[in-house]
Amino acid sequence: MKYHLLESHCIFPTPDIIKIANFYKHKMGFKAVQYMDANEPHICLYRDKTEIILTKTNGQKVIPNRELYGYGYDAYLSQKTKKNFKKSSSTLMLK
């Protein structure tokens, strides 16, 4: 029997998970579910079939892969049709 991977979740450490969750919620249309009373406080962000997990850094600096290794991404989100994604992301006016 072959087993197939179904999904992957991005995990982003950040010093201010509430601020970042609000960005994803208000600018990118994600639903935010907070688990602040858990042993490891975090916020899960949901949109379509995508889940992003925000964790607290406890004050450590977050270093993006591009800065740390000289290339690469911290995450890559894809959609079936690029045309629709371009259209929806351009209306978000992300900065």
Biopython code that builds the backbone (N, CA, C, O; Angstrom):
import numpy as np
from Bio.PDB.StructureBuilder import StructureBuilder

atoms = [
    (1, "MET", "N", (0.843, -1.180, 0.000)),
    (1, "MET", "CA", (0.000, 0.000, 0.000)),
    (1, "MET", "C", (0.884, 1.238, 0.000)),
    (1, "MET", "O", (1.793, 1.370, 0.819)),
    (2, "LYS", "N", (0.606, 2.130, -0.921)),
    (2, "LYS", "CA", (1.338, 3.400, -0.987)),
    (2, "LYS", "C", (0.624, 4.449, -0.151)),
    (2, "LYS", "O", (-0.604, 4.526, -0.145)),
    (3, "TYR", "N", (1.395, 5.242, 0.542)),
    (3, "TYR", "CA", (0.838, 6.358, 1.296)),
    (3, "TYR", "C", (1.201, 7.649, 0.594)),
    (3, "TYR", "O", (2.332, 7.818, 0.138)),
    (4, "HIS", "N", (0.258, 8.551, 0.505)),
    (4, "HIS", "CA", (0.470, 9.824, -0.183)),
    (4, "HIS", "C", (0.328, 10.964, 0.817)),
    (4, "HIS", "O", (-0.592, 10.986, 1.635)),
    (5, "LEU", "N", (1.238, 11.887, 0.735)),
    (5, "LEU", "CA", (1.117, 13.088, 1.558)),
    (5, "LEU", "C", (-0.031, 13.925, 1.015)),
    (5, "LEU", "O", (-0.206, 14.037, -0.199)),
    (6, "LEU", "N", (-0.799, 14.504, 1.903)),
    (6, "LEU", "CA", (-1.960, 15.267, 1.477)),
    (6, "LEU", "C", (-1.778, 16.766, 1.604)),
    (6, "LEU", "O", (-2.176, 17.515, 0.712)),
    (7, "GLU", "N", (-1.185, 17.211, 2.694)),
    (7, "GLU", "CA", (-1.089, 18.640, 2.941)),
    (7, "GLU", "C", (0.205, 18.967, 3.670)),
    (7, "GLU", "O", (0.898, 18.090, 4.184)),
    (8, "SER", "N", (0.499, 20.238, 3.695)),
    (8, "SER", "CA", (1.630, 20.743, 4.456)),
    (8, "SER", "C", (1.187, 22.049, 5.096)),
    (8, "SER", "O", (0.377, 22.780, 4.526)),
    (9, "HIS", "N", (1.707, 22.341, 6.259)),
    (9, "HIS", "CA", (1.339, 23.578, 6.939)),
    (9, "HIS", "C", (2.588, 24.418, 7.162)),
    (9, "HIS", "O", (3.618, 23.915, 7.612)),
    (10, "CYS", "N", (2.487, 25.685, 6.845)),
    (10, "CYS", "CA", (3.583, 26.617, 7.121)),
    (10, "CYS", "C", (3.542, 26.965, 8.609)),
    (10, "CYS", "O", (2.471, 27.173, 9.180)),
    (11, "ILE", "N", (4.705, 27.023, 9.219)),
    (11, "ILE", "CA", (4.803, 27.457, 10.609)),
    (11, "ILE", "C", (5.718, 28.670, 10.632)),
    (11, "ILE", "O", (6.901, 28.581, 10.304)),
    (12, "PHE", "N", (5.152, 29.805, 11.027)),
    (12, "PHE", "CA", (5.896, 31.058, 11.052)),
    (12, "PHE", "C", (6.096, 31.523, 12.485)),
    (12, "PHE", "O", (5.121, 31.858, 13.158)),
    (13, "PRO", "N", (7.323, 31.554, 12.968)),
    (13, "PRO", "CA", (7.578, 32.174, 14.265)),
    (13, "PRO", "C", (7.553, 33.689, 14.112)),
    (13, "PRO", "O", (8.046, 34.223, 13.119)),
    (14, "THR", "N", (6.987, 34.375, 15.081)),
    (14, "THR", "CA", (6.896, 35.830, 15.020)),
    (14, "THR", "C", (6.805, 36.407, 16.433)),
    (14, "THR", "O", (6.212, 35.781, 17.311)),
    (15, "PRO", "N", (7.379, 37.588, 16.667)),
    (15, "PRO", "CA", (7.316, 38.173, 18.003)),
    (15, "PRO", "C", (5.921, 38.674, 18.384)),
    (15, "PRO", "O", (5.617, 38.791, 19.571)),
    (16, "ASP", "N", (5.066, 38.972, 17.397)),
    (16, "ASP", "CA", (3.734, 39.511, 17.688)),
    (16, "ASP", "C", (2.693, 38.752, 16.869)),
    (16, "ASP", "O", (2.299, 39.194, 15.790)),
    (17, "ILE", "N", (2.252, 37.605, 17.392)),
    (17, "ILE", "CA", (1.352, 36.767, 16.600)),
    (17, "ILE", "C", (-0.023, 37.402, 16.403)),
    (17, "ILE", "O", (-0.691, 37.125, 15.407)),
    (18, "ILE", "N", (-0.448, 38.240, 17.326)),
    (18, "ILE", "CA", (-1.747, 38.917, 17.167)),
    (18, "ILE", "C", (-1.685, 39.888, 15.985)),
    (18, "ILE", "O", (-2.596, 39.909, 15.157)),
    (19, "LYS", "N", (-0.635, 40.682, 15.898)),
    (19, "LYS", "CA", (-0.471, 41.648, 14.810)),
    (19, "LYS", "C", (-0.413, 40.934, 13.453)),
    (19, "LYS", "O", (-1.067, 41.352, 12.498)),
    (20, "ILE", "N", (0.372, 39.858, 13.376)),
    (20, "ILE", "CA", (0.509, 39.132, 12.114)),
    (20, "ILE", "C", (-0.807, 38.441, 11.755)),
    (20, "ILE", "O", (-1.192, 38.419, 10.586)),
    (21, "ALA", "N", (-1.498, 37.877, 12.744)),
    (21, "ALA", "CA", (-2.796, 37.238, 12.483)),
    (21, "ALA", "C", (-3.795, 38.257, 11.937)),
    (21, "ALA", "O", (-4.555, 37.953, 11.018)),
    (22, "ASN", "N", (-3.795, 39.445, 12.493)),
    (22, "ASN", "CA", (-4.701, 40.500, 11.998)),
    (22, "ASN", "C", (-4.382, 40.879, 10.560)),
    (22, "ASN", "O", (-5.292, 41.147, 9.775)),
    (23, "PHE", "N", (-3.095, 40.905, 10.203)),
    (23, "PHE", "CA", (-2.700, 41.186, 8.819)),
    (23, "PHE", "C", (-3.291, 40.129, 7.891)),
    (23, "PHE", "O", (-3.940, 40.465, 6.900)),
    (24, "TYR", "N", (-3.068, 38.862, 8.204)),
    (24, "TYR", "CA", (-3.578, 37.789, 7.352)),
    (24, "TYR", "C", (-5.106, 37.794, 7.300)),
    (24, "TYR", "O", (-5.692, 37.504, 6.257)),
    (25, "LYS", "N", (-5.743, 38.119, 8.404)),
    (25, "LYS", "CA", (-7.208, 38.149, 8.468)),
    (25, "LYS", "C", (-7.780, 39.293, 7.638)),
    (25, "LYS", "O", (-8.661, 39.080, 6.805)),
    (26, "HIS", "N", (-7.279, 40.505, 7.865)),
    (26, "HIS", "CA", (-7.868, 41.684, 7.226)),
    (26, "HIS", "C", (-7.347, 41.955, 5.820)),
    (26, "HIS", "O", (-8.079, 42.498, 4.993)),
    (27, "LYS", "N", (-6.107, 41.592, 5.531)),
    (27, "LYS", "CA", (-5.533, 41.889, 4.215)),
    (27, "LYS", "C", (-5.601, 40.717, 3.243)),
    (27, "LYS", "O", (-5.616, 40.914, 2.028)),
    (28, "MET", "N", (-5.642, 39.474, 3.787)),
    (28, "MET", "CA", (-5.573, 38.320, 2.894)),
    (28, "MET", "C", (-6.759, 37.374, 3.012)),
    (28, "MET", "O", (-6.802, 36.344, 2.340)),
    (29, "GLY", "N", (-7.732, 37.719, 3.871)),
    (29, "GLY", "CA", (-8.960, 36.944, 3.944)),
    (29, "GLY", "C", (-8.880, 35.625, 4.705)),
    (29, "GLY", "O", (-9.729, 34.757, 4.503)),
    (30, "PHE", "N", (-7.891, 35.449, 5.568)),
    (30, "PHE", "CA", (-7.785, 34.236, 6.372)),
    (30, "PHE", "C", (-8.693, 34.327, 7.590)),
    (30, "PHE", "O", (-8.991, 35.422, 8.066)),
    (31, "LYS", "N", (-9.130, 33.182, 8.091)),
    (31, "LYS", "CA", (-9.844, 33.090, 9.361)),
    (31, "LYS", "C", (-8.796, 32.755, 10.417)),
    (31, "LYS", "O", (-7.976, 31.862, 10.208)),
    (32, "ALA", "N", (-8.812, 33.453, 11.541)),
    (32, "ALA", "CA", (-7.830, 33.239, 12.602)),
    (32, "ALA", "C", (-8.487, 32.554, 13.796)),
    (32, "ALA", "O", (-9.540, 32.983, 14.269)),
    (33, "VAL", "N", (-7.854, 31.484, 14.278)),
    (33, "VAL", "CA", (-8.316, 30.784, 15.474)),
    (33, "VAL", "C", (-7.165, 30.793, 16.475)),
    (33, "VAL", "O", (-6.080, 30.278, 16.205)),
    (34, "GLN", "N", (-7.426, 31.390, 17.634)),
    (34, "GLN", "CA", (-6.370, 31.562, 18.638)),
    (34, "GLN", "C", (-6.337, 30.405, 19.635)),
    (34, "GLN", "O", (-7.375, 29.927, 20.093)),
    (35, "TYR", "N", (-5.139, 29.975, 19.954)),
    (35, "TYR", "CA", (-4.893, 28.960, 20.979)),
    (35, "TYR", "C", (-3.860, 29.529, 21.954)),
    (35, "TYR", "O", (-2.789, 28.956, 22.153)),
    (36, "MET", "N", (-4.204, 30.656, 22.551)),
    (36, "MET", "CA", (-3.260, 31.388, 23.398)),
    (36, "MET", "C", (-3.073, 30.753, 24.777)),
    (36, "MET", "O", (-2.081, 31.029, 25.450)),
    (37, "ASP", "N", (-4.020, 29.898, 25.209)),
    (37, "ASP", "CA", (-3.907, 29.248, 26.510)),
    (37, "ASP", "C", (-3.270, 27.864, 26.411)),
    (37, "ASP", "O", (-3.173, 27.163, 27.419)),
    (38, "ALA", "N", (-2.838, 27.461, 25.231)),
    (38, "ALA", "CA", (-2.195, 26.158, 25.041)),
    (38, "ALA", "C", (-0.792, 26.173, 25.654)),
    (38, "ALA", "O", (-0.253, 27.240, 25.944)),
    (39, "ASN", "N", (-0.206, 24.998, 25.849)),
    (39, "ASN", "CA", (1.165, 24.915, 26.364)),
    (39, "ASN", "C", (2.136, 25.672, 25.460)),
    (39, "ASN", "O", (3.092, 26.288, 25.931)),
    (40, "GLU", "N", (1.879, 25.617, 24.177)),
    (40, "GLU", "CA", (2.661, 26.372, 23.192)),
    (40, "GLU", "C", (1.697, 27.310, 22.470)),
    (40, "GLU", "O", (1.107, 26.925, 21.460)),
    (41, "PRO", "N", (1.525, 28.548, 22.977)),
    (41, "PRO", "CA", (0.543, 29.475, 22.392)),
    (41, "PRO", "C", (0.781, 29.676, 20.893)),
    (41, "PRO", "O", (1.913, 29.860, 20.444)),
    (42, "HIS", "N", (-0.308, 29.637, 20.142)),
    (42, "HIS", "CA", (-0.209, 29.808, 18.697)),
    (42, "HIS", "C", (-1.555, 30.249, 18.135)),
    (42, "HIS", "O", (-2.583, 30.190, 18.810)),
    (43, "ILE", "N", (-1.520, 30.688, 16.891)),
    (43, "ILE", "CA", (-2.735, 31.047, 16.152)),
    (43, "ILE", "C", (-2.704, 30.299, 14.832)),
    (43, "ILE", "O", (-1.692, 30.298, 14.131)),
    (44, "CYS", "N", (-3.823, 29.659, 14.498)),
    (44, "CYS", "CA", (-3.945, 28.979, 13.217)),
    (44, "CYS", "C", (-4.738, 29.875, 12.268)),
    (44, "CYS", "O", (-5.782, 30.417, 12.631)),
    (45, "LEU", "N", (-4.234, 30.018, 11.073)),
    (45, "LEU", "CA", (-4.881, 30.819, 10.034)),
    (45, "LEU", "C", (-5.384, 29.879, 8.950)),
    (45, "LEU", "O", (-4.651, 29.002, 8.492)),
    (46, "TYR", "N", (-6.637, 30.060, 8.538)),
    (46, "TYR", "CA", (-7.243, 29.175, 7.547)),
    (46, "TYR", "C", (-7.814, 29.982, 6.390)),
    (46, "TYR", "O", (-8.458, 31.015, 6.577)),
    (47, "ARG", "N", (-7.559, 29.482, 5.204)),
    (47, "ARG", "CA", (-8.201, 30.024, 3.993)),
    (47, "ARG", "C", (-8.182, 28.911, 2.951)),
    (47, "ARG", "O", (-7.127, 28.367, 2.627)),
    (48, "ASP", "N", (-9.355, 28.583, 2.433)),
    (48, "ASP", "CA", (-9.505, 27.486, 1.478)),
    (48, "ASP", "C", (-8.904, 26.221, 2.094)),
    (48, "ASP", "O", (-9.335, 25.803, 3.169)),
    (49, "LYS", "N", (-7.924, 25.608, 1.441)),
    (49, "LYS", "CA", (-7.288, 24.397, 1.981)),
    (49, "LYS", "C", (-5.911, 24.692, 2.561)),
    (49, "LYS", "O", (-5.079, 23.794, 2.688)),
    (50, "THR", "N", (-5.676, 25.935, 2.906)),
    (50, "THR", "CA", (-4.374, 26.348, 3.429)),
    (50, "THR", "C", (-4.468, 26.633, 4.918)),
    (50, "THR", "O", (-5.419, 27.261, 5.385)),
    (51, "GLU", "N", (-3.471, 26.163, 5.656)),
    (51, "GLU", "CA", (-3.357, 26.476, 7.077)),
    (51, "GLU", "C", (-1.954, 27.003, 7.341)),
    (51, "GLU", "O", (-0.961, 26.407, 6.924)),
    (52, "ILE", "N", (-1.891, 28.124, 8.034)),
    (52, "ILE", "CA", (-0.623, 28.716, 8.468)),
    (52, "ILE", "C", (-0.672, 28.783, 9.986)),
    (52, "ILE", "O", (-1.671, 29.214, 10.562)),
    (53, "ILE", "N", (0.395, 28.362, 10.623)),
    (53, "ILE", "CA", (0.450, 28.361, 12.083)),
    (53, "ILE", "C", (1.461, 29.412, 12.528)),
    (53, "ILE", "O", (2.628, 29.374, 12.137)),
    (54, "LEU", "N", (1.001, 30.345, 13.346)),
    (54, "LEU", "CA", (1.873, 31.382, 13.896)),
    (54, "LEU", "C", (2.275, 30.991, 15.312)),
    (54, "LEU", "O", (1.421, 30.671, 16.139)),
    (55, "THR", "N", (3.577, 31.018, 15.592)),
    (55, "THR", "CA", (4.075, 30.715, 16.927)),
    (55, "THR", "C", (4.851, 31.909, 17.460)),
    (55, "THR", "O", (5.349, 32.728, 16.688)),
    (56, "LYS", "N", (4.952, 32.007, 18.785)),
    (56, "LYS", "CA", (5.672, 33.112, 19.425)),
    (56, "LYS", "C", (7.176, 32.836, 19.430)),
    (56, "LYS", "O", (7.610, 31.699, 19.612)),
    (57, "THR", "N", (7.954, 33.885, 19.228)),
    (57, "THR", "CA", (9.411, 33.740, 19.227)),
    (57, "THR", "C", (10.029, 33.970, 20.594)),
    (57, "THR", "O", (11.213, 33.692, 20.786)),
    (58, "ASN", "N", (9.257, 34.469, 21.545)),
    (58, "ASN", "CA", (9.797, 34.796, 22.875)),
    (58, "ASN", "C", (10.958, 35.775, 22.799)),
    (58, "ASN", "O", (11.897, 35.704, 23.592)),
    (59, "GLY", "N", (10.886, 36.689, 21.837)),
    (59, "GLY", "CA", (11.874, 37.759, 21.749)),
    (59, "GLY", "C", (13.016, 37.521, 20.779)),
    (59, "GLY", "O", (13.754, 38.454, 20.466)),
    (60, "GLN", "N", (13.185, 36.283, 20.289)),
    (60, "GLN", "CA", (14.261, 36.031, 19.333)),
    (60, "GLN", "C", (13.949, 36.694, 17.993)),
    (60, "GLN", "O", (12.787, 36.825, 17.610)),
    (61, "LYS", "N", (14.996, 37.106, 17.289)),
    (61, "LYS", "CA", (14.834, 37.716, 15.970)),
    (61, "LYS", "C", (14.476, 36.630, 14.948)),
    (61, "LYS", "O", (15.064, 35.549, 14.945)),
    (62, "VAL", "N", (13.517, 36.930, 14.093)),
    (62, "VAL", "CA", (13.148, 36.025, 13.014)),
    (62, "VAL", "C", (14.007, 36.373, 11.804)),
    (62, "VAL", "O", (14.030, 37.523, 11.364)),
    (63, "ILE", "N", (14.708, 35.386, 11.271)),
    (63, "ILE", "CA", (15.583, 35.606, 10.125)),
    (63, "ILE", "C", (15.013, 34.842, 8.928)),
    (63, "ILE", "O", (14.965, 33.612, 8.953)),
    (64, "PRO", "N", (14.580, 35.549, 7.882)),
    (64, "PRO", "CA", (14.028, 34.877, 6.698)),
    (64, "PRO", "C", (15.090, 34.010, 6.010)),
    (64, "PRO", "O", (16.283, 34.299, 6.090)),
    (65, "ASN", "N", (14.647, 32.954, 5.342)),
    (65, "ASN", "CA", (15.571, 32.055, 4.637)),
    (65, "ASN", "C", (16.472, 32.802, 3.656)),
    (65, "ASN", "O", (17.660, 32.498, 3.545)),
    (66, "ARG", "N", (15.907, 33.778, 2.947)),
    (66, "ARG", "CA", (16.693, 34.524, 1.955)),
    (66, "ARG", "C", (17.869, 35.233, 2.630)),
    (66, "ARG", "O", (18.961, 35.300, 2.065)),
    (67, "GLU", "N", (17.649, 35.759, 3.825)),
    (67, "GLU", "CA", (18.717, 36.439, 4.563)),
    (67, "GLU", "C", (19.665, 35.430, 5.214)),
    (67, "GLU", "O", (20.878, 35.637, 5.243)),
    (68, "LEU", "N", (19.113, 34.361, 5.723)),
    (68, "LEU", "CA", (19.903, 33.358, 6.428)),
    (68, "LEU", "C", (20.803, 32.552, 5.489)),
    (68, "LEU", "O", (21.971, 32.309, 5.794)),
    (69, "TYR", "N", (20.248, 32.139, 4.340)),
    (69, "TYR", "CA", (20.978, 31.258, 3.417)),
    (69, "TYR", "C", (21.351, 31.917, 2.098)),
    (69, "TYR", "O", (22.090, 31.331, 1.307)),
    (70, "GLY", "N", (20.858, 33.115, 1.845)),
    (70, "GLY", "CA", (21.182, 33.811, 0.604)),
    (70, "GLY", "C", (20.188, 33.580, -0.516)),
    (70, "GLY", "O", (20.285, 34.214, -1.567)),
    (71, "TYR", "N", (19.245, 32.696, -0.317)),
    (71, "TYR", "CA", (18.212, 32.431, -1.323)),
    (71, "TYR", "C", (17.077, 31.643, -0.670)),
    (71, "TYR", "O", (17.181, 31.222, 0.483)),
    (72, "GLY", "N", (15.994, 31.451, -1.422)),
    (72, "GLY", "CA", (14.887, 30.637, -0.934)),
    (72, "GLY", "C", (13.750, 31.451, -0.357)),
    (72, "GLY", "O", (13.841, 32.667, -0.187)),
    (73, "TYR", "N", (12.688, 30.748, -0.067)),
    (73, "TYR", "CA", (11.480, 31.349, 0.477)),
    (73, "TYR", "C", (11.151, 30.706, 1.822)),
    (73, "TYR", "O", (11.575, 29.584, 2.098)),
    (74, "ASP", "N", (10.409, 31.403, 2.641)),
    (74, "ASP", "CA", (9.927, 30.842, 3.894)),
    (74, "ASP", "C", (8.669, 30.021, 3.665)),
    (74, "ASP", "O", (8.364, 29.113, 4.437)),
    (75, "ALA", "N", (7.954, 30.335, 2.620)),
    (75, "ALA", "CA", (6.749, 29.586, 2.250)),
    (75, "ALA", "C", (6.437, 29.874, 0.789)),
    (75, "ALA", "O", (6.834, 30.900, 0.237)),
    (76, "TYR", "N", (5.730, 28.962, 0.192)),
    (76, "TYR", "CA", (5.277, 29.152, -1.178)),
    (76, "TYR", "C", (3.839, 28.673, -1.235)),
    (76, "TYR", "O", (3.572, 27.486, -1.049)),
    (77, "LEU", "N", (2.919, 29.574, -1.486)),
    (77, "LEU", "CA", (1.501, 29.237, -1.591)),
    (77, "LEU", "C", (1.127, 29.212, -3.062)),
    (77, "LEU", "O", (1.474, 30.126, -3.810)),
    (78, "SER", "N", (0.428, 28.177, -3.477)),
    (78, "SER", "CA", (0.049, 28.072, -4.877)),
    (78, "SER", "C", (-1.456, 27.903, -5.009)),
    (78, "SER", "O", (-2.152, 27.556, -4.055)),
    (79, "GLN", "N", (-1.927, 28.154, -6.200)),
    (79, "GLN", "CA", (-3.350, 28.059, -6.511)),
    (79, "GLN", "C", (-3.475, 27.383, -7.863)),
    (79, "GLN", "O", (-2.539, 27.425, -8.662)),
    (80, "LYS", "N", (-4.611, 26.762, -8.135)),
    (80, "LYS", "CA", (-4.790, 26.045, -9.397)),
    (80, "LYS", "C", (-4.646, 26.969, -10.603)),
    (80, "LYS", "O", (-4.006, 26.608, -11.590)),
    (81, "THR", "N", (-5.233, 28.149, -10.526)),
    (81, "THR", "CA", (-5.146, 29.063, -11.659)),
    (81, "THR", "C", (-4.450, 30.352, -11.234)),
    (81, "THR", "O", (-4.934, 31.062, -10.352)),
    (82, "LYS", "N", (-3.332, 30.649, -11.851)),
    (82, "LYS", "CA", (-2.571, 31.847, -11.502)),
    (82, "LYS", "C", (-3.343, 33.121, -11.817)),
    (82, "LYS", "O", (-3.200, 34.127, -11.121)),
    (83, "LYS", "N", (-4.150, 33.080, -12.854)),
    (83, "LYS", "CA", (-4.910, 34.263, -13.254)),
    (83, "LYS", "C", (-5.804, 34.740, -12.100)),
    (83, "LYS", "O", (-5.821, 35.927, -11.775)),
    (84, "ASN", "N", (-6.537, 33.820, -11.491)),
    (84, "ASN", "CA", (-7.417, 34.191, -10.382)),
    (84, "ASN", "C", (-6.629, 34.676, -9.181)),
    (84, "ASN", "O", (-7.044, 35.613, -8.498)),
    (85, "PHE", "N", (-5.483, 34.038, -8.917)),
    (85, "PHE", "CA", (-4.662, 34.444, -7.785)),
    (85, "PHE", "C", (-4.122, 35.854, -7.993)),
    (85, "PHE", "O", (-4.143, 36.674, -7.076)),
    (86, "LYS", "N", (-3.635, 36.135, -9.208)),
    (86, "LYS", "CA", (-3.132, 37.481, -9.508)),
    (86, "LYS", "C", (-4.233, 38.507, -9.307)),
    (86, "LYS", "O", (-4.007, 39.569, -8.726)),
    (87, "LYS", "N", (-5.423, 38.186, -9.791)),
    (87, "LYS", "CA", (-6.555, 39.108, -9.679)),
    (87, "LYS", "C", (-6.907, 39.344, -8.208)),
    (87, "LYS", "O", (-7.093, 40.489, -7.795)),
    (88, "SER", "N", (-7.001, 38.261, -7.406)),
    (88, "SER", "CA", (-7.383, 38.427, -6.007)),
    (88, "SER", "C", (-6.278, 39.089, -5.203)),
    (88, "SER", "O", (-6.568, 39.900, -4.323)),
    (89, "SER", "N", (-5.013, 38.767, -5.481)),
    (89, "SER", "CA", (-3.926, 39.361, -4.702)),
    (89, "SER", "C", (-3.707, 40.824, -5.066)),
    (89, "SER", "O", (-3.275, 41.606, -4.219)),
    (90, "SER", "N", (-3.994, 41.209, -6.305)),
    (90, "SER", "CA", (-3.809, 42.614, -6.661)),
    (90, "SER", "C", (-4.859, 43.497, -6.001)),
    (90, "SER", "O", (-4.609, 44.676, -5.752)),
    (91, "THR", "N", (-6.028, 42.940, -5.716)),
    (91, "THR", "CA", (-7.059, 43.742, -5.050)),
    (91, "THR", "C", (-6.782, 43.861, -3.547)),
    (91, "THR", "O", (-7.387, 44.696, -2.874)),
    (92, "LEU", "N", (-5.887, 43.045, -3.024)),
    (92, "LEU", "CA", (-5.556, 43.129, -1.595)),
    (92, "LEU", "C", (-4.670, 44.325, -1.270)),
    (92, "LEU", "O", (-4.656, 44.800, -0.134)),
    (93, "MET", "N", (-3.931, 44.812, -2.264)),
    (93, "MET", "CA", (-3.037, 45.951, -2.096)),
    (93, "MET", "C", (-2.028, 45.701, -0.960)),
    (93, "MET", "O", (-1.885, 46.520, -0.052)),
    (94, "LEU", "N", (-1.341, 44.566, -1.029)),
    (94, "LEU", "CA", (-0.364, 44.219, -0.007)),
    (94, "LEU", "C", (0.878, 45.088, -0.120)),
    (94, "LEU", "O", (1.329, 45.421, -1.216)),
    (95, "LYS", "N", (1.416, 45.446, 1.034)),
    (95, "LYS", "CA", (2.630, 46.249, 1.064)),
    (95, "LYS", "C", (3.655, 45.559, 1.929)),
    (95, "LYS", "O", (4.764, 46.066, 2.096)),
]
sb = StructureBuilder()
sb.init_structure("model")
sb.init_model(0)
sb.init_chain("A")
sb.init_seg("    ")
for serial, (resi, resn, name, xyz) in enumerate(atoms, 1):
    if name == "N":
        sb.init_residue(resn, " ", resi, " ")
    sb.init_atom(name, np.array(xyz, "f"), 0.0, 1.0, " ", f" {name:<3s}", serial, name[0])
structure = sb.get_structure()
